[in-house]
């Protein structure tokens, strides 16, 4: 088998239906959060705000890997807060760049 045959895009019928199902799921949008999930998210944001204030961070920029906004994921928000607390404990708080 040569390289050209290895890199050819071969589609089967099942791939087309899988793609159609994924596209339909994406077009529906994310499911709304339940009241319990909203409360958990709000608690995570309070923890992040406190960690950011304590560590001297003025702004946070992050991106998601799974296509959903990290801002809507309580685990991601708590993880970022934990990272900021860890940086403060180590005494390695971020310093502004020269461009800021």
ROVEXDO-46505 format. One record per residue: z, y, x of N, C-alpha, C in turn; residue in three letters; chain; residue number from 1. Coordinates in pm, 1 decimal. Each point is the difference from the previous one (the first is absolute). Layout:
N
npz=Z&npy=Y&npx=X&capz=Z&capy=Y&capx=X&cpz=Z&cpy=Y&cpx=X&code=ALA&unit=A&pos=NUM
...
***
This chain:
100
npz=0.0&npy=-116.7&npx=84.8&capz=0.0&capy=116.7&capx=-84.8&cpz=0.0&cpy=122.9&cpx=89.3&code=UNK&unit=A&pos=1
npz=-96.7&npy=88.5&npx=-21.0&capz=-9.7&capy=120.9&capx=79.4&cpz=85.5&cpy=112.1&cpx=-56.7&code=UNK&unit=A&pos=2
npz=8.9&npy=107.6&npx=76.6&capz=80.1&capy=113.9&capx=-43.3&cpz=-53.7&cpy=62.9&cpx=-127.4&code=UNK&unit=A&pos=3
npz=-131.5&npy=4.5&npx=-11.7&capz=-56.1&capy=61.4&capx=-120.6&cpz=40.1&cpy=-75.9&cpx=-125.4&code=UNK&unit=A&pos=4
npz=-2.6&npy=-130.9&npx=4.9&capz=38.6&capy=-75.1&capx=-118.7&cpz=150.6&cpy=9.5&cpx=-24.3&code=UNK&unit=A&pos=5
npz=76.6&npy=19.1&npx=105.0&capz=144.9&capy=12.3&capx=-13.8&cpz=38.6&cpy=129.9&cpx=-71.6&code=UNK&unit=A&pos=6
npz=-70.3&npy=107.9&npx=30.4&capz=34.3&capy=129.7&capx=-56.8&cpz=-74.6&cpy=34.8&cpx=-128.2&code=UNK&unit=A&pos=7
npz=-80.3&npy=-88.1&npx=-51.2&capz=-69.7&capy=28.4&capx=-125.3&cpz=97.2&cpy=4.8&cpx=-114.6&code=UNK&unit=A&pos=8
npz=-29.1&npy=86.1&npx=-92.8&capz=83.4&capy=15.2&capx=-117.9&cpz=-46.3&cpy=-99.7&cpx=-104.7&code=UNK&unit=A&pos=9
npz=76.4&npy=-105.1&npx=-17.9&capz=-35.6&capy=-102.2&capx=-97.9&cpz=92.3&cpy=14.3&cpx=-119.4&code=UNK&unit=A&pos=10
npz=-60.7&npy=12.4&npx=-115.1&capz=79.3&capy=12.0&capx=-121.9&cpz=-22.0&cpy=-122.1&cpx=-87.2&code=UNK&unit=A&pos=11
npz=107.2&npy=-41.6&npx=-60.7&capz=-9.8&capy=-106.8&capx=-98.5&cpz=36.4&cpy=59.7&cpx=-134.6&code=UNK&unit=A&pos=12
npz=-20.9&npy=-74.3&npx=-103.3&capz=31.6&capy=48.2&capx=-133.9&cpz=147.0&cpy=34.0&cpx=-16.1&code=UNK&unit=A&pos=13
npz=86.7&npy=-77.0&npx=63.4&capz=143.1&capy=26.0&capx=-14.8&cpz=39.0&cpy=131.6&cpx=66.4&code=UNK&unit=A&pos=14
npz=-69.6&npy=38.9&npx=107.6&capz=30.5&capy=127.7&capx=64.6&cpz=-30.3&cpy=116.7&cpx=-92.7&code=UNK&unit=A&pos=15
npz=-108.7&npy=-9.8&npx=-74.9&capz=-37.1&capy=107.0&capx=-91.8&cpz=104.0&cpy=16.4&cpx=-110.5&code=UNK&unit=A&pos=16
npz=51.7&npy=-110.1&npx=-52.4&capz=99.9&capy=10.7&capx=-105.6&cpz=131.8&cpy=51.4&cpx=56.9&code=UNK&unit=A&pos=17
npz=33.5&npy=-37.8&npx=122.9&capz=121.4&capy=50.1&capx=63.1&cpz=-9.6&cpy=149.8&cpx=19.8&code=UNK&unit=A&pos=18
npz=-115.3&npy=48.3&npx=46.1&capz=-20.1&capy=143.0&capx=20.0&cpz=9.0&cpy=74.4&cpx=-132.5&code=UNK&unit=A&pos=19
npz=-58.6&npy=-54.7&npx=-105.5&capz=3.7&capy=64.7&capx=-130.4&cpz=143.5&cpy=7.7&cpx=-52.6&code=UNK&unit=A&pos=20
npz=78.3&npy=-104.7&npx=21.6&capz=139.2&capy=-0.4&capx=-45.4&cpz=81.8&cpy=103.2&cpx=77.3&code=UNK&unit=A&pos=21
npz=-23.7&npy=10.3&npx=130.3&capz=72.1&capy=98.2&capx=81.2&cpz=-38.7&cpy=141.9&cpx=-39.0&code=UNK&unit=A&pos=22
npz=-127.3&npy=22.6&npx=-28.4&capz=-46.0&capy=132.7&capx=-40.5&cpz=59.9&cpy=38.7&cpx=-135.1&code=UNK&unit=A&pos=23
npz=9.6&npy=-94.1&npx=-91.4&capz=58.7&capy=27.3&capx=-130.2&cpz=148.2&cpy=32.7&cpx=14.0&code=UNK&unit=A&pos=24
npz=68.7&npy=-70.3&npx=89.3&capz=142.4&capy=25.8&capx=22.8&cpz=20.4&cpy=138.5&cpx=59.5&code=UNK&unit=A&pos=25
npz=-86.9&npy=40.8&npx=94.2&capz=11.3&capy=130.8&capx=62.3&cpz=-27.7&cpy=112.3&cpx=-99.2&code=UNK&unit=A&pos=26
npz=-95.3&npy=-21.0&npx=-90.2&capz=-35.4&capy=105.6&capx=-94.4&cpz=109.1&cpy=21.4&cpx=-104.2&code=UNK&unit=A&pos=27
npz=82.2&npy=-102.5&npx=-23.6&capz=107.8&capy=13.0&capx=-97.1&cpz=110.3&cpy=90.1&cpx=52.8&code=UNK&unit=A&pos=28
npz=11.9&npy=12.1&npx=130.2&capz=102.9&capy=83.8&capx=60.3&cpz=130.9&cpy=-75.2&cpx=11.4&code=UNK&unit=A&pos=29
npz=94.6&npy=61.8&npx=67.5&capz=128.2&capy=-67.0&capx=17.2&cpz=79.1&cpy=-1.1&cpx=-131.3&code=UNK&unit=A&pos=30
npz=83.1&npy=-102.1&npx=-13.6&capz=83.7&capy=-8.1&capx=-118.6&cpz=109.6&cpy=105.5&cpx=9.1&code=UNK&unit=A&pos=31
npz=36.3&npy=60.6&npx=-112.1&capz=107.0&capy=100.4&capx=3.2&cpz=133.2&cpy=-65.7&cpx=36.1&code=UNK&unit=A&pos=32
npz=85.7&npy=77.4&npx=64.5&capz=129.4&capy=-51.1&capx=41.5&cpz=94.5&cpy=-7.8&cpx=-119.5&code=UNK&unit=A&pos=33
npz=84.9&npy=-101.1&npx=0.5&capz=100.7&capy=-14.2&capx=-104.7&cpz=113.1&cpy=100.1&cpx=26.6&code=UNK&unit=A&pos=34
npz=84.6&npy=25.4&npx=-98.2&capz=113.3&capy=91.3&capx=24.0&cpz=89.2&cpy=-45.0&cpx=116.2&code=UNK&unit=A&pos=35
npz=21.1&npy=-130.1&npx=14.7&capz=81.8&capy=-50.1&capx=110.9&cpz=-68.3&cpy=27.0&cpx=134.1&code=UNK&unit=A&pos=36
npz=-132.2&npy=-19.7&npx=4.4&capz=-74.6&capy=26.6&capx=123.1&cpz=0.0&cpy=149.2&cpx=32.0&code=UNK&unit=A&pos=37
npz=-10.8&npy=84.2&npx=-102.5&capz=4.9&capy=144.6&capx=21.5&cpz=136.0&cpy=43.2&cpx=55.3&code=UNK&unit=A&pos=38
npz=108.1&npy=-59.3&npx=-52.0&capz=134.1&capy=32.8&capx=48.5&cpz=14.6&cpy=-43.1&cpx=146.3&code=UNK&unit=A&pos=39
npz=-51.2&npy=-118.5&npx=33.4&capz=4.9&capy=-49.0&capx=138.0&cpz=-81.1&cpy=90.8&cpx=92.5&code=UNK&unit=A&pos=40
npz=-115.9&npy=44.3&npx=-47.7&capz=-84.1&capy=89.0&capx=78.4&cpz=69.1&cpy=134.6&cpx=22.3&code=UNK&unit=A&pos=41
npz=63.9&npy=52.2&npx=-102.4&capz=69.9&capy=127.7&capx=12.7&cpz=115.5&cpy=-12.0&cpx=100.7&code=UNK&unit=A&pos=42
npz=73.2&npy=-109.3&npx=-4.5&capz=108.5&capy=-22.4&capx=95.5&cpz=-54.3&cpy=-8.1&cpx=142.0&code=UNK&unit=A&pos=43
npz=-112.4&npy=-66.2&npx=17.4&capz=-61.5&capy=-11.0&capx=132.9&cpz=-42.8&cpy=136.9&cpx=50.9&code=UNK&unit=A&pos=44
npz=-52.5&npy=84.4&npx=-89.2&capz=-42.6&capy=134.3&capx=40.9&cpz=119.1&cpy=88.3&cpx=37.6&code=UNK&unit=A&pos=45
npz=112.0&npy=-16.8&npx=-68.0&capz=120.4&capy=74.5&capx=36.2&cpz=44.5&cpy=-40.0&cpx=140.4&code=UNK&unit=A&pos=46
npz=-3.1&npy=-129.9&npx=28.6&capz=37.5&capy=-48.5&capx=133.2&cpz=-96.0&cpy=53.3&cpx=106.1&code=UNK&unit=A&pos=47
npz=-129.7&npy=4.5&npx=-31.1&capz=-98.4&capy=51.5&capx=95.5&cpz=21.8&cpy=149.0&cpx=24.1&code=UNK&unit=A&pos=48
npz=26.3&npy=75.3&npx=-104.4&capz=23.1&capy=144.0&capx=16.1&cpz=121.5&cpy=25.9&cpx=87.6&code=UNK&unit=A&pos=49
npz=106.1&npy=-76.8&npx=-18.6&capz=120.9&capy=16.0&capx=81.1&cpz=-27.8&cpy=-38.0&cpx=145.1&code=UNK&unit=A&pos=50
npz=-70.1&npy=-111.5&npx=21.6&capz=-31.4&capy=-43.5&capx=136.4&cpz=-89.7&cpy=101.3&cpx=70.1&code=UNK&unit=A&pos=51
npz=-95.1&npy=57.4&npx=-73.2&capz=-89.5&capy=99.9&capx=59.3&cpz=77.3&cpy=125.7&cpx=37.3&code=UNK&unit=A&pos=52
npz=89.3&npy=43.3&npx=-88.1&capz=79.5&capy=119.4&capx=27.1&cpz=91.1&cpy=-22.8&cpx=121.0&code=UNK&unit=A&pos=53
npz=66.7&npy=-115.4&npx=5.5&capz=91.5&capy=-30.9&capx=109.2&cpz=-70.6&cpy=-14.9&cpx=134.5&code=UNK&unit=A&pos=54
npz=-124.5&npy=-44.9&npx=-2.6&capz=-71.9&capy=-20.8&capx=125.6&cpz=-84.0&cpy=119.9&cpx=41.7&code=UNK&unit=A&pos=55
npz=-9.0&npy=101.2&npx=-86.6&capz=-75.4&capy=119.7&capx=34.4&cpz=-148.9&cpy=-10.1&cpx=-26.5&code=UNK&unit=A&pos=56
npz=-41.5&npy=-100.1&npx=-73.5&capz=-141.7&capy=-16.6&capx=-33.1&cpz=-33.3&cpy=93.3&cpx=-114.9&code=UNK&unit=A&pos=57
npz=-106.7&npy=77.2&npx=16.4&capz=-39.0&capy=94.1&capx=-103.0&cpz=-107.8&cpy=-50.7&cpx=-93.2&code=UNK&unit=A&pos=58
npz=-80.8&npy=-94.3&npx=46.6&capz=-111.4&capy=-47.2&capx=-79.9&cpz=-30.2&cpy=-143.9&cpx=38.2&code=UNK&unit=A&pos=59
npz=-45.0&npy=-78.8&npx=-96.4&capz=-30.1&capy=-140.5&capx=23.1&cpz=-143.2&cpy=-27.3&cpx=-43.1&code=UNK&unit=A&pos=60
npz=-75.1&npy=-61.8&npx=86.9&capz=-135.9&capy=-44.3&capx=-32.5&cpz=-6.2&cpy=-149.4&cpx=24.2&code=UNK&unit=A&pos=61
npz=-43.5&npy=-74.3&npx=-98.7&capz=-10.5&capy=-145.0&capx=13.4&cpz=-115.2&cpy=-48.5&cpx=-87.1&code=UNK&unit=A&pos=62
npz=-44.8&npy=-119.9&npx=27.2&capz=-105.7&capy=-58.9&capx=-81.5&cpz=38.6&cpy=-142.4&cpx=-35.7&code=UNK&unit=A&pos=63
npz=-65.1&npy=-52.2&npx=-98.1&capz=29.2&capy=-133.8&capx=-47.8&cpz=-103.5&cpy=-97.7&cpx=50.7&code=UNK&unit=A&pos=64
npz=39.0&npy=-122.9&npx=12.9&capz=-93.9&capy=-103.1&capx=45.6&cpz=-59.2&cpy=-81.1&cpx=-113.7&code=UNK&unit=A&pos=65
npz=62.4&npy=2.4&npx=-115.8&capz=-48.5&capy=-85.2&capx=-108.3&cpz=-75.4&cpy=75.8&cpx=-108.4&code=UNK&unit=A&pos=66
npz=-29.6&npy=125.7&npx=23.8&capz=-75.6&capy=77.2&capx=-96.8&cpz=84.3&cpy=72.0&cpx=-103.1&code=UNK&unit=A&pos=67
npz=128.6&npy=-32.9&npx=-9.0&capz=89.4&capy=70.8&capx=-90.2&cpz=71.9&cpy=108.4&cpx=78.6&code=UNK&unit=A&pos=68
npz=29.0&npy=113.1&npx=-61.7&capz=70.2&capy=106.3&capx=71.3&cpz=139.4&cpy=-45.8&cpx=42.7&code=UNK&unit=A&pos=69
npz=36.8&npy=30.1&npx=123.0&capz=131.7&capy=-39.2&capx=50.1&cpz=109.7&cpy=74.9&cpx=-74.0&code=UNK&unit=A&pos=70
npz=-32.6&npy=117.2&npx=-52.7&capz=98.6&capy=81.5&capx=-70.0&cpz=52.6&cpy=-67.5&cpx=-126.6&code=UNK&unit=A&pos=71
npz=-75.6&npy=-94.1&npx=-55.4&capz=38.9&capy=-69.5&capx=-122.0&cpz=68.7&cpy=-133.0&cpx=26.7&code=UNK&unit=A&pos=72
npz=21.8&npy=-32.4&npx=126.6&capz=58.0&capy=-127.7&capx=36.8&cpz=140.8&cpy=22.8&cpx=55.8&code=UNK&unit=A&pos=73
npz=104.8&npy=-36.0&npx=-76.3&capz=135.9&capy=24.1&capx=47.5&cpz=29.6&cpy=-63.6&cpx=135.6&code=UNK&unit=A&pos=74
npz=-54.3&npy=-117.7&npx=24.9&capz=24.3&capy=-66.3&capx=128.9&cpz=-59.2&cpy=80.8&cpx=115.0&code=UNK&unit=A&pos=75
npz=-117.5&npy=57.1&npx=-19.7&capz=-62.5&capy=81.4&capx=104.6&cpz=78.9&cpy=127.6&cpx=24.7&code=UNK&unit=A&pos=76
npz=48.4&npy=61.9&npx=-106.1&capz=78.3&capy=123.6&capx=12.9&cpz=131.6&cpy=-29.3&cpx=71.9&code=UNK&unit=A&pos=77
npz=66.2&npy=-109.8&npx=-38.4&capz=125.1&capy=-37.6&capx=67.6&cpz=-24.0&cpy=-34.3&cpx=146.1&code=UNK&unit=A&pos=78
npz=-110.4&npy=-64.0&npx=29.5&capz=-32.9&capy=-34.5&capx=137.6&cpz=-20.3&cpy=124.9&cpx=85.4&code=UNK&unit=A&pos=79
npz=-66.5&npy=97.6&npx=-54.7&capz=-20.9&capy=125.2&capx=72.3&cpz=132.9&cpy=71.4&cpx=22.5&code=UNK&unit=A&pos=80
npz=87.1&npy=-1.5&npx=-100.2&capz=132.9&capy=60.3&capx=15.3&cpz=78.8&cpy=-72.0&cpx=109.1&code=UNK&unit=A&pos=81
npz=-7.6&npy=-131.5&npx=3.3&capz=69.7&capy=-77.7&capx=103.2&cpz=-53.6&cpy=32.7&cpx=138.7&code=UNK&unit=A&pos=82
npz=-130.7&npy=18.7&npx=10.1&capz=-59.8&capy=35.7&capx=129.0&cpz=51.3&cpy=135.6&cpx=46.7&code=UNK&unit=A&pos=83
npz=8.0&npy=96.1&npx=-90.0&capz=50.7&capy=132.7&capx=37.0&cpz=146.6&cpy=-6.3&cpx=41.3&code=UNK&unit=A&pos=84
npz=79.3&npy=-79.7&npx=-72.2&capz=141.7&capy=-14.5&capx=37.6&cpz=12.6&cpy=-65.0&cpx=137.4&code=UNK&unit=A&pos=85
npz=-84.3&npy=-99.3&npx=26.3&capz=2.3&capy=-68.6&capx=129.5&cpz=-37.0&cpy=97.1&cpx=113.7&code=UNK&unit=A&pos=86
npz=-100.1&npy=82.3&npx=-23.6&capz=-39.1&capy=97.7&capx=101.8&cpz=112.9&cpy=98.9&cpx=27.4&code=UNK&unit=A&pos=87
npz=69.3&npy=42.0&npx=-104.6&capz=111.6&capy=93.3&capx=16.8&cpz=112.6&cpy=-65.6&cpx=79.3&code=UNK&unit=A&pos=88
npz=30.2&npy=-125.8&npx=-29.6&capz=107.4&capy=-71.6&capx=69.5&cpz=-31.5&cpy=-18.1&cpx=148.6&code=UNK&unit=A&pos=89
npz=-126.8&npy=-20.3&npx=31.1&capz=-39.7&capy=-16.2&capx=139.6&cpz=-10.9&cpy=133.4&cpx=72.5&code=UNK&unit=A&pos=90
npz=1.3&npy=107.7&npx=-74.2&capz=-14.9&capy=131.4&capx=61.3&cpz=-142.6&cpy=29.7&cpx=37.0&code=UNK&unit=A&pos=91
npz=-93.7&npy=-65.2&npx=-63.9&capz=-142.3&capy=20.9&capx=28.6&cpz=-68.4&cpy=64.7&cpx=-118.7&code=UNK&unit=A&pos=92
npz=57.0&npy=108.2&npx=-48.6&capz=-62.7&capy=66.4&capx=-113.8&cpz=-134.6&cpy=56.3&cpx=40.7&code=UNK&unit=A&pos=93
npz=-96.5&npy=-3.4&npx=-89.5&capz=-133.6&capy=49.5&capx=32.6&cpz=1.7&cpy=148.6&cpx=31.8&code=UNK&unit=A&pos=94
npz=-83.5&npy=39.0&npx=93.6&capz=-13.7&capy=141.5&capx=33.5&cpz=-136.0&cpy=48.8&cpx=-49.4&code=UNK&unit=A&pos=95
npz=-9.3&npy=124.2&npx=-43.4&capz=-127.8&capy=51.2&capx=-49.4&cpz=-103.4&cpy=1.1&cpx=112.3&code=UNK&unit=A&pos=96
npz=-123.7&npy=-25.1&npx=-38.8&capz=-106.6&capy=5.2&capx=99.2&cpz=-37.1&cpy=146.1&cpx=27.7&code=UNK&unit=A&pos=97
npz=-76.7&npy=21.5&npx=104.1&capz=-39.5&capy=136.0&capx=38.0&cpz=-94.8&cpy=60.3&cpx=-103.9&code=UNK&unit=A&pos=98
npz=-66.2&npy=-86.1&npx=-76.8&capz=-95.6&capy=48.2&capx=-101.5&cpz=70.2&cpy=55.3&cpx=-122.1&code=UNK&unit=A&pos=99
npz=127.4&npy=-36.7&npx=-23.2&capz=72.4&capy=43.1&capx=-120.9&cpz=44.6&cpy=141.0&cpx=6.6&code=UNK&unit=A&pos=100
***
